[in-house]
Amino acid sequence: MYHLTSKLIIYKFDENSILYELADICREYDEQEYDVDRITSRIYTQINRLLSIATSYGFNDNLWHNYIAYLLATTENPFTLVSEKTGKKDGSVNQFAKNDFRLIKELFDYDFSSMEADLGLNCFSIISNYDAIVKEDKIYNKEVSIKVKELSKAIENTSSTDELYDVVTDFYKRYGVGKFGLNRAFRLSHDENDDFIVPITSLDSVVLDDLIGYESQKKQLVENTESFLNNNRANNVLLYGDAGTGKSTSIKSILNQYYDQGLRIIEVYKHEAKYLSKIISQIKNRNYHFIIYMDDLSFEESESEYKYLKALIEGGLETNPDNVLIYATSNRRHLIKETWDERSSSSDEEMYKSDTIREKLSLVDRFGVSIGYYKPTTLEYFNIVVELAKRYPEIKLSKEELEREANIWLRTHGGASGRTAQQLIYHLLANN
């Protein structure tokens, strides 16, 4: 195996990867200068690592095939990034790529049986026909799992280097490569051992139809997003209004609806606004459209993070990339808490306090689209409850009984909203 990995040109994988560790183990085995207990321990260590990856991504059947496919799907290099944008293209680099694909197919089909027999092992046989315990979606990264297993099966069916080249480059063009290609949502990590931008692996499956009402609001959001994805002019969006009315749900639904068209979301909290420029630098040249999602956005009187957001939206000397927009939600129309003290006349500390007020309040004007989500009327609230109840056959209450329960719930659980209605439905299900 080591004589294969050493000849790779484009695909230089991590030297600490399972692939390279096993290659070194195979080199030691081939040279016949090994201690059986030591080399067995090294093999089991790599098998353990392979099982951990299989658990994280829900791999099954041939774990070795899944692993090689995973490496191909997640490795970012100039060849894979260009293939992500253009698919297969003519060029001299293809000679190097096909050299690597020939070697990778040999690694994919590598026969561990001789080493297994000599060392009295059966671990490679087990992972080549692995029956994984069925797991819930939230336990593993289903987004990556589906794509990698699809690629693995496609590679199994190839019989030539050219076929493998076509399969992999088509995969890159269709799904992309690396974390941005295989995942739909991300957050920031401040752990020095992690990447700066890391995938969110457990996501709501909510869609726009799940949000009852607010048709004009959803229409505005869809139109702006579709224009963005079609590389036409689009605006940053502020969704503001009462709590529990579906602002965050709308944005999550937009992601689910347009993910397969290249939409990605990065969730950024307001205290992380100072990292916006760093985020932009990592995503501006990728073949995706990114929404920077700032939920429940508001700034107190003493906070200055809004200046980072304002600077990004306004743009500096460097033009903001066309593949990035900001979608924010807030319970405040103007985002920044304004006090009557700020409206007072000049003081010794601030001669131009009115300028400061205008600077703060002008942030909302930097969002080209502002969409209001308002608390439903009592009748609208009743309608939301009734429509939600239709989705659960277990709830047998009549419309009149539902409205009566909704009225009681409303008196004891705050104002009318979609969130309050959903909480009532969960209560009825729990007591059904």
C-alpha positions as CSV (number, residue, x, y, z in Angstrom):
1,M,0.0,0.0,0.0
2,Y,2.8,2.4,0.8
3,H,4.1,2.2,-2.7
4,L,0.8,3.5,-3.9
5,T,0.3,6.4,-1.5
6,S,3.9,7.5,-2.1
7,K,3.1,8.1,-5.8
8,L,0.1,10.3,-5.3
9,I,0.6,13.8,-6.9
10,I,-2.6,15.8,-6.5
11,Y,-4.2,14.0,-3.7
12,K,-1.8,14.5,-0.8
13,F,-3.8,13.4,2.2
14,D,-3.1,14.1,5.8
15,E,0.0,12.2,6.9
16,N,-1.8,11.2,10.1
17,S,-4.8,9.9,8.2
18,I,-5.9,6.3,8.5
19,L,-4.8,5.7,4.9
20,Y,-1.2,6.8,5.5
21,E,-1.0,5.0,8.9
22,L,-2.2,1.7,7.3
23,A,0.2,2.3,4.4
24,D,3.1,2.5,6.9
25,I,1.8,-0.6,8.7
26,C,1.8,-2.5,5.3
27,R,5.4,-1.3,4.7
28,E,6.5,-2.7,8.0
29,Y,4.6,-6.0,7.3
30,D,6.1,-6.3,3.8
31,E,9.6,-5.8,5.1
32,Q,9.1,-8.8,7.5
33,E,10.7,-6.9,10.4
34,Y,7.8,-6.5,12.8
35,D,6.7,-7.6,16.2
36,V,3.4,-9.4,15.9
37,D,1.9,-7.8,19.0
38,R,3.0,-4.4,18.1
39,I,1.8,-4.4,14.5
40,T,-1.5,-6.0,15.6
41,S,-2.0,-3.2,18.1
42,R,-1.2,-0.6,15.4
43,I,-3.8,-2.2,13.1
44,Y,-6.5,-2.2,15.8
45,T,-5.8,1.4,16.5
46,Q,-6.6,2.3,12.9
47,I,-9.6,0.0,12.8
48,N,-10.9,1.9,15.9
49,R,-10.4,5.2,14.1
50,L,-12.3,3.8,11.1
51,L,-15.2,2.7,13.3
52,S,-15.3,6.2,14.8
53,I,-15.6,7.8,11.4
54,A,-18.2,5.2,10.4
55,T,-20.3,6.1,13.5
56,S,-20.0,9.8,12.9
57,Y,-21.2,9.5,9.3
58,G,-23.5,6.5,9.4
59,F,-21.3,4.4,7.1
60,N,-22.3,0.8,6.4
61,D,-21.4,-2.2,4.2
62,N,-17.8,-1.8,3.1
63,L,-16.3,0.7,5.6
64,W,-12.9,0.8,3.7
65,H,-14.7,1.8,0.5
66,N,-16.7,4.4,2.4
67,Y,-13.5,5.8,3.9
68,I,-11.7,6.2,0.6
69,A,-14.8,7.9,-0.9
70,Y,-14.9,10.1,2.1
71,L,-11.3,11.2,1.5
72,L,-12.1,12.0,-2.1
73,A,-15.2,14.0,-1.2
74,T,-13.6,16.1,1.5
75,T,-10.1,16.8,0.1
76,E,-9.8,20.4,-1.1
77,N,-7.0,21.1,-3.5
78,P,-6.7,23.1,-6.7
79,F,-8.0,20.3,-8.9
80,T,-11.0,19.5,-6.7
81,L,-11.9,23.2,-6.3
82,V,-11.8,23.8,-10.0
83,S,-13.8,20.6,-10.7
84,E,-16.4,21.9,-8.2
85,K,-16.9,25.0,-10.4
86,T,-16.6,23.6,-13.9
87,G,-16.8,19.8,-13.7
88,K,-14.3,18.0,-15.9
89,K,-12.2,20.1,-18.2
90,D,-9.4,19.4,-20.7
91,G,-5.9,20.3,-19.5
92,S,-2.5,18.8,-18.6
93,V,-3.5,18.5,-15.0
94,N,-5.8,15.6,-16.0
95,Q,-2.8,13.5,-16.6
96,F,-1.7,13.9,-13.0
97,A,-5.3,13.5,-11.8
98,K,-5.8,10.2,-13.7
99,N,-2.5,9.0,-12.4
100,D,-3.9,9.5,-8.9
101,F,-7.2,8.0,-9.7
102,R,-5.5,4.8,-11.0
103,L,-3.6,4.6,-7.6
104,I,-6.7,5.4,-5.6
105,K,-8.7,2.7,-7.3
106,E,-6.0,0.2,-6.3
107,L,-6.2,1.5,-2.8
108,F,-9.9,1.3,-2.9
109,D,-9.7,-2.4,-3.9
110,Y,-6.7,-3.2,-1.7
111,D,-6.5,-6.8,-0.6
112,F,-5.7,-7.2,3.1
113,S,-6.3,-10.9,3.2
114,S,-2.6,-12.0,3.2
115,M,-1.7,-9.8,6.2
116,E,-4.9,-10.9,8.0
117,A,-4.0,-14.6,7.6
118,D,-0.4,-14.2,8.6
119,L,-1.3,-12.2,11.7
120,G,-4.4,-14.2,12.6
121,L,-6.8,-11.3,12.3
122,N,-10.3,-10.9,10.8
123,C,-10.9,-7.2,11.3
124,F,-10.5,-6.3,7.6
125,S,-13.0,-9.0,6.6
126,I,-15.5,-7.6,9.1
127,I,-15.2,-4.0,7.9
128,S,-15.6,-5.0,4.3
129,N,-19.1,-6.3,5.1
130,Y,-20.1,-4.3,8.1
131,D,-23.6,-4.4,9.4
132,A,-24.0,-1.2,11.4
133,I,-26.5,-0.6,14.2
134,V,-29.3,1.5,12.9
135,K,-28.9,5.0,14.2
136,E,-31.2,8.1,14.5
137,D,-30.4,10.9,12.0
138,K,-29.4,13.2,14.8
139,I,-26.6,10.9,16.0
140,Y,-24.6,11.1,12.8
141,N,-24.0,13.5,9.9
142,K,-26.7,12.4,7.4
143,E,-25.9,15.1,4.9
144,V,-22.4,13.7,4.4
145,S,-23.4,10.1,4.8
146,I,-25.8,10.0,1.9
147,K,-23.4,11.7,-0.5
148,V,-20.3,9.7,0.5
149,K,-22.1,6.3,0.3
150,E,-23.4,7.3,-3.1
151,L,-19.9,8.1,-4.3
152,S,-18.6,4.8,-2.8
153,K,-21.1,2.7,-4.7
154,A,-20.4,4.6,-7.9
155,I,-16.6,3.9,-7.5
156,E,-17.3,0.2,-6.9
157,N,-19.0,0.1,-10.4
158,T,-16.1,1.7,-12.3
159,S,-13.8,-0.5,-14.3
160,S,-11.3,2.0,-15.7
161,T,-9.4,5.1,-14.7
162,D,-11.4,7.2,-17.1
163,E,-14.7,6.0,-15.6
164,L,-13.4,6.8,-12.1
165,Y,-12.3,10.3,-13.3
166,D,-15.8,10.9,-14.7
167,V,-17.5,9.7,-11.5
168,V,-15.5,11.8,-9.1
169,T,-15.5,15.0,-11.2
170,D,-19.2,14.7,-11.8
171,F,-19.6,14.3,-8.0
172,Y,-17.6,17.5,-7.4
173,K,-19.7,19.4,-9.9
174,R,-23.0,18.1,-8.5
175,Y,-22.3,18.3,-4.8
176,G,-19.1,20.3,-4.4
177,V,-16.1,19.3,-2.3
178,G,-15.1,19.6,1.4
179,K,-17.2,20.8,4.2
180,F,-18.9,23.6,2.2
181,G,-19.9,21.1,-0.5
182,L,-21.2,18.3,1.8
183,N,-22.9,20.4,4.5
184,R,-25.6,23.0,4.4
185,A,-25.2,24.9,7.6
186,F,-22.2,26.1,9.7
187,R,-21.2,27.9,12.8
188,L,-18.0,29.4,14.2
189,S,-15.7,27.5,16.4
190,H,-13.3,29.2,18.8
191,D,-11.5,26.0,19.7
192,E,-8.0,26.2,18.4
193,N,-8.1,22.5,17.6
194,D,-11.1,23.0,15.2
195,D,-11.5,24.7,11.9
196,F,-12.8,28.3,12.2
197,I,-16.0,27.4,10.3
198,V,-17.5,24.1,11.3
199,P,-20.6,22.2,10.0
200,I,-23.8,22.0,12.0
201,T,-24.8,18.4,11.7
202,S,-28.3,18.3,13.3
203,L,-30.8,20.6,11.5
204,D,-34.5,21.2,11.5
205,S,-36.3,19.8,8.5
206,V,-38.8,22.6,8.5
207,V,-40.2,23.9,5.2
208,L,-42.0,27.2,4.4
209,D,-45.4,25.5,4.3
210,D,-44.9,24.6,7.9
211,L,-45.3,28.3,8.7
212,I,-49.0,29.0,8.6
213,G,-49.9,32.5,7.3
214,Y,-47.4,35.2,6.6
215,E,-47.7,34.5,2.9
216,S,-46.5,38.0,1.7
217,Q,-43.5,37.8,4.0
218,K,-42.5,34.4,2.7
219,K,-43.0,35.6,-0.8
220,Q,-40.6,38.5,-0.3
221,L,-38.0,36.3,1.2
222,V,-38.3,33.7,-1.6
223,E,-38.1,36.3,-4.3
224,N,-34.9,37.9,-2.8
225,T,-33.3,34.5,-2.3
226,E,-34.0,33.3,-5.8
227,S,-32.6,36.4,-7.3
228,F,-29.5,35.9,-5.2
229,L,-29.1,32.3,-6.4
230,N,-29.6,33.3,-10.0
231,N,-26.7,35.8,-9.7
232,N,-29.0,38.8,-10.0
233,R,-29.1,41.7,-7.7
234,A,-30.3,40.8,-4.2
235,N,-30.5,42.6,-0.8
236,N,-29.5,41.9,2.7
237,V,-32.7,41.1,4.7
238,L,-33.9,42.0,8.1
239,L,-36.9,40.1,9.5
240,Y,-38.2,42.0,12.5
241,G,-41.3,41.8,14.7
242,D,-42.9,40.0,17.6
243,A,-41.4,36.9,19.2
244,G,-42.5,33.5,18.0
245,T,-44.0,34.7,14.7
246,G,-41.8,32.6,12.4
247,K,-38.8,34.8,11.6
248,S,-36.1,32.2,12.3
249,T,-38.3,29.4,10.9
250,S,-38.6,31.3,7.6
251,I,-34.8,31.4,7.2
252,K,-34.3,27.8,8.2
253,S,-37.0,26.9,5.6
254,I,-35.3,28.9,2.9
255,L,-32.1,26.9,3.5
256,N,-33.9,23.6,3.2
257,Q,-35.7,24.7,0.1
258,Y,-32.7,26.0,-1.8
259,Y,-29.8,23.9,-0.4
260,D,-29.6,21.8,-3.6
261,Q,-29.2,25.0,-5.6
262,G,-26.0,25.8,-3.8
263,L,-27.3,27.8,-0.8
264,R,-25.4,27.6,2.4
265,I,-25.9,29.3,5.8
266,I,-23.3,30.4,8.4
267,E,-24.8,31.2,11.8
268,V,-23.0,34.1,13.5
269,Y,-23.9,35.5,16.9
270,K,-23.7,39.3,17.5
271,H,-20.5,39.0,19.7
272,E,-18.9,37.3,16.7
273,A,-19.5,40.2,14.3
274,K,-15.9,41.2,14.6
275,Y,-15.0,38.0,12.7
276,L,-17.2,38.8,9.6
277,S,-14.2,39.9,7.5
278,K,-12.4,36.6,8.3
279,I,-15.5,34.6,7.4
280,I,-15.8,36.5,4.1
281,S,-12.2,35.7,3.2
282,Q,-12.8,32.0,3.5
283,I,-16.0,31.8,1.5
284,K,-15.8,34.5,-1.2
285,N,-14.3,32.4,-3.8
286,R,-16.3,29.2,-3.3
287,N,-18.9,28.0,-5.8
288,Y,-21.8,28.5,-3.4
289,H,-24.1,31.3,-2.2
290,F,-23.8,32.0,1.5
291,I,-26.2,33.6,3.8
292,I,-24.7,34.9,7.0
293,Y,-27.5,34.3,9.5
294,M,-27.7,36.5,12.6
295,D,-30.6,35.5,14.8
296,D,-32.3,37.6,17.4
297,L,-30.0,40.5,16.5
298,S,-30.1,43.6,18.8
299,F,-27.5,45.8,20.4
300,E,-27.5,47.5,23.7
301,E,-26.6,51.1,24.2
302,S,-23.0,50.3,25.3
303,E,-22.3,47.7,22.5
304,S,-20.2,48.6,19.5
305,E,-20.3,45.3,17.5
306,Y,-22.9,46.8,15.2
307,K,-20.1,48.8,13.6
308,Y,-18.6,45.6,12.2
309,L,-21.9,44.6,10.7
310,K,-22.4,48.1,9.3
311,A,-18.9,48.2,7.8
312,L,-19.5,44.8,6.1
313,I,-22.9,45.9,4.6
314,E,-21.6,49.3,3.4
315,G,-18.4,47.8,2.0
316,G,-14.9,49.3,2.2
317,L,-12.2,49.5,-0.3
318,E,-12.6,45.8,-1.1
319,T,-15.9,45.0,-2.9
320,N,-18.2,42.7,-1.0
321,P,-18.5,39.3,-2.8
322,D,-21.6,38.7,-4.8
323,N,-22.0,35.2,-3.2
324,V,-22.7,36.5,0.3
325,L,-25.7,38.1,1.9
326,I,-26.8,38.8,5.5
327,Y,-30.2,37.6,6.7
328,A,-30.9,38.8,10.3
329,T,-33.9,38.5,12.6
330,S,-34.7,40.8,15.4
331,N,-37.6,41.7,17.8
332,R,-36.5,45.3,17.4
333,R,-37.4,47.3,14.3
334,H,-34.2,49.4,14.6
335,L,-31.9,46.7,16.1
336,I,-30.3,49.0,18.6
337,K,-31.9,50.0,21.9
338,E,-32.4,53.7,22.0
339,T,-32.9,55.6,25.3
340,W,-34.5,58.9,26.0
341,D,-31.2,60.0,27.5
342,E,-29.6,59.6,24.1
343,R,-32.2,62.0,22.7
344,S,-31.3,64.7,25.2
345,S,-29.4,67.8,24.2
346,S,-25.7,68.0,24.1
347,S,-23.6,67.2,27.1
348,D,-20.0,67.8,28.1
349,E,-19.2,64.2,27.1
350,E,-20.9,64.2,23.7
351,M,-21.5,67.4,21.8
352,Y,-22.9,65.6,18.8
353,K,-25.1,63.0,20.5
354,S,-27.7,63.3,17.8
355,D,-25.0,62.1,15.3
356,T,-24.4,59.0,17.4
357,I,-28.2,58.3,17.5
358,R,-28.4,58.6,13.7
359,E,-25.4,56.3,13.2
360,K,-27.0,53.6,15.3
361,L,-30.4,53.9,13.8
362,S,-29.0,53.9,10.3
363,L,-27.9,50.3,10.6
364,V,-31.4,49.1,9.7
365,D,-31.3,51.2,6.5
366,R,-28.4,49.1,5.3
367,F,-30.7,46.1,4.9
368,G,-32.3,46.5,1.5
369,V,-35.3,44.4,2.5
370,S,-37.1,44.7,5.8
371,I,-39.9,42.3,6.4
372,G,-42.3,42.6,9.4
373,Y,-43.6,39.6,11.2
374,Y,-46.5,40.7,13.5
375,K,-48.4,39.0,16.2
376,P,-51.5,37.3,14.8
377,T,-55.0,38.3,15.8
378,T,-57.0,36.0,18.0
379,L,-58.8,34.7,14.9
380,E,-55.6,34.1,13.1
381,Y,-54.1,32.4,16.1
382,F,-57.2,30.0,16.3
383,N,-56.7,29.3,12.6
384,I,-53.0,28.4,13.2
385,V,-54.0,26.0,16.0
386,V,-56.6,24.3,13.8
387,E,-54.3,24.0,10.8
388,L,-51.5,22.6,13.0
389,A,-53.8,20.1,14.6
390,K,-54.7,18.7,11.1
391,R,-51.2,17.4,10.8
392,Y,-51.6,15.1,13.8
393,P,-54.4,12.5,13.4
394,E,-54.0,11.7,17.1
395,I,-55.7,14.9,18.0
396,K,-59.5,14.2,17.7
397,L,-60.8,17.5,19.0
398,S,-63.4,19.4,16.9
399,K,-62.7,22.8,15.7
400,E,-64.8,24.3,18.5
401,E,-63.0,22.3,21.1
402,L,-59.6,23.3,19.6
403,E,-60.6,26.9,19.8
404,R,-61.7,26.6,23.4
405,E,-58.4,24.9,24.3
406,A,-56.5,27.6,22.4
407,N,-58.3,30.3,24.3
408,I,-57.4,28.7,27.6
409,W,-53.8,28.2,26.6
410,L,-53.6,31.8,25.4
411,R,-54.7,33.2,28.8
412,T,-52.0,31.2,30.6
413,H,-49.1,31.2,28.2
414,G,-48.6,34.8,26.9
415,G,-49.6,36.4,23.7
416,A,-50.8,34.8,20.5
417,S,-48.1,33.6,18.1
418,G,-47.2,30.6,16.0
419,R,-44.9,29.4,18.7
420,T,-47.7,29.5,21.3
421,A,-49.9,27.6,19.0
422,Q,-47.2,24.9,18.4
423,Q,-46.7,24.6,22.2
424,L,-50.4,24.0,22.6
425,I,-50.3,21.2,19.9
426,Y,-47.4,19.5,21.8
427,H,-49.4,19.8,25.0
428,L,-52.4,18.1,23.4
429,L,-50.3,15.4,21.9
430,A,-48.7,14.7,25.3
431,N,-52.1,14.4,27.0
432,N,-53.7,12.5,24.2
